[in-house]
Amino acid sequence: MQRCLSRLVIIGIAVSWLLGVCNPTARAGTPSPDEPNAPQDNLAIVVNTTNPVENLSLSELRQVFLGERSHWPNGRRITLVMMEPGQFERKALIREVCQMNEKDFSRHFLHGVFTGEVFVSPKTLASPVGVRKFVFNVPGAIGYVRASDVDSSVKVIRVDGRLPSDKEYGLRIPAPAQ
């Protein structure tokens, strides 16, 4: 009975996640009116201001965003927050950090939830403001926004020792195709 209930919970999580991924109202690559006009912007990885983590390697970041790591070093549970499919920030994160495309990313989580290989499924939100608010309110949260969307409510962590303002920073959001 317990095993059956566990499977139902996993199925429920997978269906909820898929509904977020397959949401037909998601902006399919359409920039928002308030999106910066810069040809390229860096992606900032943000955590709650109480999170003691200051730096993650790209490999560690990949484990976190693929749901393969469930807790921070202080023991707090990791809560992933991502933007909706089709948004440039999400495409950049999936490509640069996860080294996948959207289809492979979705398949990874669906398979991982059913096999128990994935510990954390992402919460999907529509806007950078929503991501910042979520990270601000959830101590174990990690998300991403454009560097230009960062404010004092969240903490930007270094990736491989670099911040988005550093010239050698590797997480870039490509300019939309004209």
BELTA-V914586 format. One record per helix or strand. SS is the DSSP state (helix for helix, strand for strand). FROM is the first residue (numbers start at 1). TO is the last residue. If there is no record, write none. Layout:
ss;from;to
SS;FROM;TO
SS;FROM;TO
//
This chain:
ss;from;to
helix;2;21
strand;41;47
strand;55;56
helix;58;65
strand;71;71
strand;77;77
strand;79;83
helix;88;96
helix;102;115
strand;123;125
helix;128;137
strand;141;146
helix;147;149
strand;155;156
strand;158;159
strand;162;162
strand;172;173
//
